Amino acid sequence: MKHISSLINNNRLWQRHNELANHGKTENGGVNRQALSNEDLHARKHIINWLKKLNIEVYTDGAANLFFRLEGINKNSPPVLTGSHIDSQPSGGKYDGVFGVLAGIEIIEALRENNIVPKSPIEVVAWMNEEGSRFAPGMMGSGVYTGTRSIEDINRIKDDNGITVSSEIKKMHSSFPNLEIKEFGREIKCYIEAHIEQGPVLELEQKQIGIVTGIQGKRTFKIEVTGEENHVGTSPRIVRRDALVSAVNIIENLHNNIWDNEDVTRFTIGKLIVEPNVPSVVPSKVVFSIDLRHPDEKILIELGDKISQICLDNSKPCTVTTKELVHDKPLKFPEKMVSKIESFTKKLNIDLMRLPSGAGHDARYLHYFCPTGMIFIPCKNGISHSPSESVKKEDLVAGTQVLAETVWNFAN
C-alpha cells in the first residue's frame, strides 16, 4: 500500500482552516471563539456538517468533548485517538488547536473516501476548554476525561458574567440532541496530538517538524487584593486603602523575586480586574492572575511557594488572599512514542528535530492515561495567541502527513 499520507487533500485541509476561522472572526483578522460560546457551538456544527455524508460516528460526553470515530476491523479494540481543541483565546488565531483537530478530521475523511479500514478504530477529539480564557483553569475536557478533574468541580466554575460551565455544557448537549453522550475514561490505545509550536525554535532551526519530548511544568494562581472604596477628591493618602496601589506593589516585588537572569522562568500576570473601576472612586478590590512555568519541578515548587508570602509582605494597608488553581509537573513523553513518530517522519524525508514544549496542551493529561506523543509544526516568528498567528501551507500539510502515518501505524 502507498503511504497513507499521500491521500491527504492538501487544498481542502488548508481551506477548512480558513472556513472555521469565520466562527469568532474579529475585525483584525483574529479569532475569538472561547469555550462553550455560541461561536464554539457554530464551529462544532460546521465540522459535523462536513462529515455527515461519510458515515462517521459523532458523539460527545458529559464535559461536551466532541468525538469523531472511524470504525476499525476490530470494533472492540481501543481506538487510536488524535485531536486537540477548537476554542481560542479572545485574541486568538486560526491555527492554535484547530490544526490538530482538522488534521485528524482530514485523515479519517481521506481513509473513508478511499474505503480503507484500519484494524483498530481511529477517533478524533475536540477537547472542551483547553485555553481556560473564559472558564479557568484550562484543559477542562481532557482533565475530566482522564480523571484528573471531576465534572462536579468544573460544573461550578463561572465566567466573568456569572455563567456556569454546567449551564453551557447543557446548552451544547441540547443543541446536538442526536449525539450519544458516552462515559468518561474509555480506554485509548494511544494519543497523538498535532499542534503549532507556539514558539520560534523550528523556524529558526529551519525544521519542518518538531518531535515533542515533553512539557514544562506550570503553576497558576488567583490573587485577590481587598481595600476600601473612598472619594478620590477628599481622602488623603494616609487614610486610603487603595487596592490598586497595593496590587502594583505586589506585582513589582513578584517580578523582582521570580524572574531569573538566565530567562528560563516564564512568569506572567495576564489578567487584572479593578473594582469598582470608575475614575472618582479609590479602587476597593483588584483580582489578578499568575501563570508560572519552569522545566525543573524543584525550581517550580520553590518559586511558586514564594508567591503567597511576597503578596502578604507587600499588600499593606490592604489585605490579600492567594489561591493556587493548577500545579502541573514537568513531564517527558515515553521514548517509544517519541522515537516512533521520529521514524515515521524520517520515512517521509521531512526535516525534523526534537524539542520540549513551553506551552501546555491536552496531551499533558493524556500522558498519564495512555501512551502519548506530540507533533509540532512551525509558526511565523513563533507568534501565537494573536491575530498575527500564521503558518505555511506546506508545513501544515507536512504535519498532517506525519500525523497520518503515525496514526495509521499505531492503528494497524
C-alpha positions in Angstrom: 0.0 0.0 0.0 1.2 3.5 -0.8 1.8 6.0 2.1 -1.5 6.9 3.8 -0.1 10.4 3.9 -0.4 10.6 0.1 -4.2 10.5 0.4 -4.4 13.9 2.2 -6.3 16.6 0.3 -4.0 19.5 0.8 -6.3 22.2 -0.6 -9.3 21.0 1.4 -7.2 20.9 4.6 -6.0 24.5 4.1 -9.3 25.9 3.1 -11.1 24.4 6.1 -8.8 26.3 8.5 -9.9 29.5 6.7 -13.6 28.4 6.9 -13.6 27.6 10.6 -11.9 30.9 11.4 -15.1 32.6 10.3 -16.7 31.4 13.6 -15.5 34.1 16.0 -13.7 36.2 13.4 -12.5 39.5 14.7 -12.0 42.8 12.8 -8.3 42.5 12.9 -8.3 39.0 11.3 -8.0 37.1 14.5 -10.4 34.6 16.2 -12.4 35.0 19.4 -14.0 31.6 19.9 -14.0 30.9 23.6 -15.0 27.7 25.2 -18.7 26.8 25.1 -19.6 30.1 23.5 -22.1 30.4 20.6 -19.0 30.7 18.3 -17.7 27.4 19.6 -21.2 25.9 19.1 -21.4 27.1 15.4 -17.9 25.8 14.7 -18.8 22.4 16.1 -21.9 22.3 13.8 -19.7 23.3 10.8 -17.3 20.4 11.4 -20.2 17.9 11.9 -21.7 19.1 8.6 -18.5 18.3 6.7 -18.7 14.7 7.7 -22.4 14.0 7.7 -22.4 12.1 4.4 -19.4 9.9 5.3 -21.0 7.5 7.9 -18.5 8.6 10.5 -19.9 8.3 14.1 -20.1 11.6 16.0 -20.7 11.6 19.8 -20.0 13.6 22.9 -19.6 13.1 26.7 -20.6 14.8 29.9 -18.0 17.5 29.5 -19.0 18.4 25.9 -15.9 16.9 24.4 -16.6 16.1 20.8 -15.5 12.8 19.1 -15.4 11.6 15.6 -15.0 7.8 15.1 -13.8 5.9 12.0 -14.7 2.3 12.8 -12.0 -0.4 12.6 -12.0 -4.0 11.7 -11.7 -4.9 15.4 -14.6 -2.8 16.7 -13.9 -3.8 20.3 -10.3 -2.7 20.1 -9.4 0.6 22.0 -9.1 3.4 19.4 -6.1 5.4 18.4 -7.0 8.9 19.4 -5.8 12.2 17.9 -7.1 15.7 18.0 -6.7 18.9 20.0 -9.1 21.8 20.7 -11.1 24.5 18.7 -11.6 27.0 21.5 -9.4 30.1 21.3 -8.1 33.0 23.4 -10.1 36.3 22.9 -7.1 37.4 20.8 -6.6 34.0 19.1 -5.5 33.0 15.6 -6.6 30.4 13.1 -4.3 27.5 13.9 -3.8 27.1 17.7 -5.5 23.8 18.5 -7.6 23.8 15.3 -4.7 22.4 13.3 -4.7 19.2 15.4 -8.5 18.7 15.1 -8.7 19.4 11.4 -5.6 17.3 10.6 -7.3 14.4 12.3 -10.6 15.0 10.5 -8.8 15.1 7.2 -7.1 11.8 7.9 -10.3 9.9 8.8 -12.1 11.5 5.9 -9.4 10.6 3.4 -9.5 7.0 4.7 -13.3 6.8 4.4 -13.3 8.3 0.9 -10.8 5.6 -0.2 -12.6 2.8 1.5 -9.6 2.0 3.7 -10.4 0.5 7.1 -7.9 0.3 9.9 -7.6 -2.7 12.2 -8.3 -0.5 15.3 -10.7 2.4 15.3 -9.3 5.9 14.8 -11.0 8.7 16.7 -10.6 12.5 16.5 -11.4 14.6 19.5 -12.0 18.3 20.0 -11.4 18.8 23.8 -13.6 21.3 25.7 -11.9 24.4 27.0 -8.2 23.9 26.5 -7.5 27.6 26.7 -9.0 28.5 30.0 -9.7 32.1 28.9 -13.4 32.1 29.6 -13.5 29.4 32.3 -10.3 28.9 34.3 -8.4 26.7 34.6 -7.9 25.3 31.1 -7.7 21.8 29.8 -11.0 21.0 31.4 -12.3 18.5 28.9 -9.2 16.4 28.8 -8.8 16.7 32.6 -12.3 15.3 33.3 -12.0 12.6 30.7 -8.8 11.2 32.2 -10.0 11.6 35.8 -7.6 14.4 36.7 -10.5 16.6 37.5 -14.1 15.9 38.4 -17.1 17.0 36.4 -18.6 18.3 39.7 -15.7 20.6 40.2 -15.7 22.2 36.7 -19.5 22.5 36.6 -19.4 25.0 39.4 -16.9 27.4 37.7 -18.3 30.7 36.4 -17.1 33.1 33.8 -16.9 36.9 34.3 -20.6 37.2 33.7 -21.6 34.6 36.3 -22.4 31.9 33.7 -21.5 28.4 34.9 -19.7 25.7 32.9 -22.7 23.4 33.8 -25.2 25.6 32.0 -23.1 25.9 28.9 -22.5 22.2 28.7 -26.3 21.7 28.9 -26.6 24.2 26.0 -24.1 22.2 23.9 -26.0 18.9 24.7 -29.4 20.4 23.8 -28.0 21.8 20.6 -27.0 18.3 19.5 -29.9 16.1 20.7 -29.0 13.3 18.3 -25.4 12.8 19.7 -24.9 10.0 22.1 -23.4 11.1 25.4 -20.8 8.5 26.4 -19.0 7.9 29.7 -15.6 9.4 30.6 -12.4 7.4 30.8 -13.0 5.0 27.9 -9.8 3.0 27.1 -7.5 4.5 24.5 -4.7 2.7 22.7 -2.6 5.8 22.4 -3.0 9.6 21.8 -1.1 11.7 19.3 -1.7 15.5 19.2 -0.5 17.7 16.3 -0.1 21.4 17.1 1.7 24.6 16.0 4.8 25.1 18.1 3.8 28.5 19.5 7.5 29.3 19.7 10.3 30.3 17.4 12.7 27.3 17.5 11.5 25.3 14.5 11.5 28.3 12.3 15.0 29.5 13.5 16.4 26.0 13.0 14.7 25.6 9.6 13.0 22.4 10.6 9.5 21.5 9.3 8.6 19.0 12.1 9.2 19.0 15.8 9.0 15.8 17.7 7.9 16.9 21.2 9.9 15.3 24.1 7.8 16.7 26.9 6.0 19.7 28.5 7.4 22.1 31.1 5.8 22.5 34.5 3.1 25.1 35.3 1.5 26.6 38.4 -1.3 29.2 38.2 -2.7 31.4 40.9 -5.6 33.8 41.6 -4.6 36.8 43.8 -7.3 39.0 45.4 -6.3 42.3 47.0 -9.0 44.0 49.1 -9.0 47.6 50.2 -11.7 50.2 50.7 -13.7 52.5 48.4 -13.3 56.2 49.1 -13.8 59.6 47.4 -10.7 60.4 45.3 -11.1 64.2 45.9 -11.4 64.1 49.7 -9.5 61.2 51.0 -5.8 61.9 51.8 -3.2 59.2 51.1 -2.7 58.4 54.8 -6.3 57.0 55.2 -6.6 55.3 51.8 -6.7 51.6 51.4 -6.1 51.6 47.7 -6.2 48.1 46.3 -4.7 49.0 43.0 -1.6 50.7 44.7 -1.1 47.6 46.8 -1.5 45.3 43.8 1.1 47.3 41.8 3.5 47.0 44.8 2.9 43.2 45.0 3.3 42.8 41.2 6.6 44.7 41.2 8.0 42.6 44.0 6.8 39.4 42.4 8.7 40.3 39.2 11.8 41.2 41.2 11.8 37.9 43.0 10.6 35.4 40.4 12.4 36.4 37.1 15.8 34.8 36.6 18.9 36.2 34.8 19.0 33.1 32.6 15.5 33.8 31.3 14.3 30.2 31.8 11.4 31.0 34.1 8.1 32.1 32.5 6.2 34.4 34.8 3.1 36.3 33.6 0.3 38.4 35.0 -2.2 38.3 32.1 -5.4 39.3 33.7 -6.2 42.2 36.1 -9.6 43.3 37.2 -10.1 46.5 39.2 -13.3 47.3 41.1 -15.3 49.5 41.0 -13.2 50.7 38.0 -14.5 54.2 37.9 -12.5 57.5 37.8 -13.7 59.1 41.0 -13.5 56.2 43.4 -10.5 54.7 45.2 -10.2 51.0 44.0 -11.5 48.7 46.6 -10.6 45.3 45.0 -8.1 44.0 42.5 -8.0 40.4 41.2 -5.2 39.3 39.1 -3.8 36.0 37.6 -0.4 34.5 37.8 1.0 32.0 35.3 4.3 30.5 36.4 6.2 27.9 34.3 9.6 26.2 34.5 11.0 22.9 33.2 12.5 21.9 36.6 10.0 20.8 39.1 12.2 21.6 42.1 12.6 25.2 40.9 8.9 25.4 40.0 8.0 24.4 43.6 10.5 26.8 45.1 9.3 29.8 43.1 5.6 29.0 43.4 5.9 28.6 47.1 7.3 32.2 47.4 4.2 33.8 45.9 1.9 33.8 48.9 4.5 35.4 51.3 5.5 38.0 48.7 1.9 39.0 48.4 1.4 39.3 52.1 4.6 41.2 52.7 3.7 43.9 50.1 -0.1 44.3 50.5 -0.4 46.8 53.3 -2.6 48.6 54.1 -4.8 46.2 52.2 -5.4 42.5 52.7 -4.6 39.8 50.2 -5.6 36.2 49.5 -3.7 33.7 47.3 -5.4 30.7 45.7 -3.5 28.1 43.7 -5.6 26.9 40.7 -3.2 24.5 38.9 0.1 22.7 39.7 1.2 20.6 36.7 4.6 18.9 37.0 7.1 18.9 34.1 6.7 15.7 32.1 8.6 13.6 29.4 6.7 11.7 26.8 7.6 8.0 26.5 10.7 7.5 24.4 8.9 4.7 22.5 6.3 7.3 21.3 8.9 9.9 20.5 11.2 7.6 18.5 8.3 6.1 16.6 7.0 9.5 15.5 10.5 10.4 14.6 10.9 7.2 12.4 7.7 7.9 10.5 8.8 11.5 9.9 12.2 10.3 8.5 10.4 7.8 6.2 8.7 10.9 4.6 12.1 12.6 4.2 10.9 15.6 6.2 13.5 17.7 8.2 12.9 17.3 11.9 14.2 18.0 15.4 13.3 17.0 18.9 12.2 19.8 21.3 10.2 20.3 24.5 7.0 22.2 24.7 6.9 25.5 26.6 3.1 25.7 26.2 0.6 23.4 27.9 -1.6 21.0 25.9 -4.3 18.5 26.5 -1.6 15.9 25.8 -0.4 16.6 29.3 -3.4 14.9 30.9 -3.5 12.1 28.3 0.2 11.3 29.1 -0.9 9.9 32.5 -3.8 8.0 30.9 -2.3 6.3 27.8 0.9 6.3 25.7 1.1 9.9 24.3 3.1 11.9 21.8 3.0 15.3 20.1 4.0 16.7 16.7 4.8 20.4 16.2 4.9 22.5 13.0 6.5 26.0 12.8 4.5 29.2 13.2 5.7 32.5 11.8 8.1 34.3 14.3 6.9 31.9 17.0 3.7 34.1 17.5 0.6 32.5 18.9 -2.5 33.6 20.9 -2.6 36.6 18.5 -4.3 37.6 15.2 -0.8 37.5 13.7 -0.6 33.7 14.2 0.4 32.3 10.9 1.7 29.1 9.3 2.8 28.0 5.9 0.6 25.7 3.9 3.4 23.3 3.2 4.2 23.0 6.9 0.5 22.4 7.7 0.4 19.6 5.1 3.7 18.1 6.3 2.5 17.9 9.9 -0.7 16.3 8.7 1.2 13.7 6.7 3.4 12.8 9.7 0.2 12.5 11.8 -1.4 10.3 9.2 1.5 7.9 9.1 1.7 7.8 12.9 -2.0 7.3 13.5 -2.2 4.6 10.7 0.7 2.6 12.0 -0.5 2.7 15.6 -4.0 1.6 14.4 -2.5 -1.4 12.5 
